[in-house]
Each structure stands twice: as C-alpha cells, then as structure tokens.
Amino acid sequence: MKKTPLYEKHLELSGKIVDFGGWALPVEYSGIIQEHEAVRNAAGLFDVSHMGEVLIEGKDAESFIQKMVTNDILTMKDFQIYYSPMCYEDGGVVDDLMVYKYNNEKYLLVINASNTEKDIEWLKSNLAGDVEIKDLSDKYALLALQGPKAESILQKLTDTKLDEIGFFEFKEGVKLGEVSALISRTGYTGEDGFEIYIAPEDADTLWDMIMQAGSDEGLKPAGLGARDTLRFEVCLPLYGNELDKDITPLEAGLGYFVKLSKDDFIGKEALAKQKSEGIKRKLCCFEMIDRGIARSGYDVYSGDEKIGFVTTGTYSPTLKKNLGMAIIDVDFNEIGTEIIVDVRKRRLKAQVVKKPFYTKKYKKD
Amino acid sequence: MNVPNDLLFSKTHEWVKVEGNIAYLGLTDFAQDKLGQIVFLDLPELGQEVNANEQIAEVESVKAVAEFFSPVSGKVVKVNEELLDSPEQINENPYGSWFIAVELSNQSELDELLTPQKYEALLMDEEGH
C-alpha cells in the first residue's frame, strides 16, 4: 500500500489504518461518530494527501480543459475554483474533479486518488495544442481543515487574512509559520473550511501546528470514515458510488455542472441527447422505514419490479437515521414514494425524501 | 485486548457465559474494536431455535456489517431488547452486553469452544497479519 507523508502520525494517533484504493489511510481515530460531530460542531483535520494533482500548462491550457470537462471554465476568474465532471464521449464519467485556475495558461486539476493514472492517460490521449500535463501528486501533501471553527483555528497560524479567500477561491504562498501553503476555501463535508496544499516534508510540522492551534476549540483528527458520512449527508457525490463510467452527471443530479450551451466538449452530444429525450433514472435520497441499513450496491424495488440500486447507504450521525442515496427510475422518485431495499435478502421498506439530508453551511458572502 | 477468564469463545469472536443450562452470548472486545462504532443490531426472536454455527444476528457499524454466529444450539429464552435501541453499549462494554440467552440443548458443544487462553492465542495470530 502507498503511504502518505503522515502515515507515522496516523499510527501515533492510533488511527485505524485501512486500504483505501491502494493507500494506507486511517478510517477513524477516536470513532467515526465523534469525528463527524467534531466537524459539524467545531472542526476536524483530515489527511487527504492521496488526492491526485495534475498541472495543465501552456498557451492552449484553457481551451484544452474546456474541451475535457462539462462545466464552463471560460467564466472562471484567476484564483477561482470550479467543480466539474469529466466525461467520456458516451456521457459516462471519467472522474469528477476540481479545477484551480492560476491564469488562462495554468490550471491545477485535483482528482480522485484511485483515478489518477486513468485520468492522466485520458487527458494525454486527448491532448491538443500547446499544453503540457504534469503529474504533481507526489509533490503535494494535502490537509483538509473543516468545520465552523476552521477559519478561527487556521487564522492563528498566519498573517494572511483568511476572510479574503472566498468560497471556492485559493491563494498561493500563504505563510503558516515557516510553512508555505496553497490554501483554498473548499472541502468535502458541507461545512466551511480549507484545503491546504504543502510540500510533503512540511506535512508533519503543519499537522502539529494546526492540532495545537485547535486544541482548545474542539478540533479532532478525522478519518476517511467521517469524511464519507459528512459528504453523504450533504449529498456530495463520490466517484465509484454516485458517479462512474456507466452513470452520467445528469443522472447523478449534477446538471448544474454540465453546461450544454458551451462549445464542444467531450460527452456533449450524448448528454444533450439524454436531456432532450428525458432522463430515465436519477439519483434520489431515501430514509429507511423498516429497521436496517442500506449499503452501496443493494437493489431497489417497487413491488417486484427492480427500479435501481443504492449508491451510498449509512447511518447518519447528524440525523441519527438510516439513510441512503439511490439511482432509480424517475417514475418512482417523487418525495414520499415508498420503495423497497433488498438488504441481504430482506425486503425493507424505505421512503423517498428531499435532497439533501443536511443543508450545507458554506461561508459565502 | 480484554479477554475475561470466566468465559468461553468461538473462533468467529462470539463469547459465551454459561450459567447452569443457560448460555449468554455476546460479541468480543476484539470484534467490536475491529468493527468500529456499532449503530445497528438485529437479533433473533424469543423462543426461536438456534443451531451452533448458524448465523443468528447481524451487527453493523457505520462502515461495516458483521455476521454473528451462535456458538451453541438451543432455544432463545431471553433477548436483550435494550441493545436494539442503544447498540453502542456493545462498544462501551462488550462483555456486559449480552445479545441473547439460549437454553442449551447440547451441553457437549461447549467442549468445542475456546478457553480464554486459546482465544488469546487466536487473537495473537490474527493481529500478526
């Protein structure tokens, strides 16, 4: 298994190490529920150094990325970030990613760890014009500091005014003590917070500095288990669950990030066709009525008819209910519709509910 | 890992506390720690007949599902309903959180179970991986 620069730190903190797509990462330290609650109510610190970073540079960087992703990056300002799916010609998803724009000749794509090789190959096979693609994944460690106290904790470590970094914006060369960082106001929890990109050799020092700064504010180290339940409650998609090569962004409810009005991009034709013909299955949220927890991959029925499958299901620490997301036939996605989830041969009743389960608490002005 | 010396154990990490003809069954400290925070439990019905090595319950944490096998055969004479509403007790006090009590139909099955010493040896092996 690959190790992040913080591997020893996780062991020191008694993190429960699991194999996460080939990476040895902590699923939890003190417990998923406590960590989840810390992020909702105070703050949590995550090691997400496994994420991939790809630099796209050159005169044609802008037009190249515009062709590769479904969102319209021409409307981006410098030091802004957009989220976007990246699709195949048939509308299936290669990956979902974050586009960091330095200027229109330099972008950083932040991609899912398990898709890094595939993405880079895909980008290279579609290369056009004056563009260079560099895999910087090994050059960055990445910490995510998330939660309502994130800003006040991080502010203790820097003279840079963090409130100048707006939602989905970033700043380079921010000094946190001796450490130089790229900081963005982004995350994967539905709370305010930051993602902090640093050199791998600074990871250990910065982790300790942040934990120290947050020691009297309820900051906890948080693992990938809490990261998953946090993103789930606000219905942020996870590649491999809500998105994959056989699920289009329109089916996953990400139409907002698919700009069919922009000039050609890979997948446009298929997605435009799907939209005009009507989307036949869509992501919906459900709550279990019967006792049981739906898990990813379980079949969903209406009566005896199979209508779809669970993409993510779990116990929700904030709502204290057993909840799930599923991709089902649109005939059944009206709120209040009763559906059946096949939980290991037991047919359990559930009900379609409003999306999301928990409203995001982003700091936007 | 805590292994009390007045209990018997199965290879699949259930514990058994024998009181006369009655066996109380639960999940070991090792198993609860492996699972993480337990948020759901499904138990057999009162009066149900269970067989040794049969899956009779499911224990779910936030991330995982674990099967619970009965180490013994017999009739379910008590069900710990309280655990259904607060399964986190299993994490907090695994040896105090019995799932069910079974009236033993075959006492000799107890001979097949692991002593605390043997169970500890099993844990050493599993941890070694």
Interface residues (C-beta under 8 A of the other chain):
Chain A: K16 V27 E28 G31 I32 I33 G225 D228 T229 R291 G292 I293 R295 T314 Y315 P317 N322 R344
Chain B: G36 Q37 V39 F40 D42 E58 E60 S61 V62 K63 V65 L84 N91
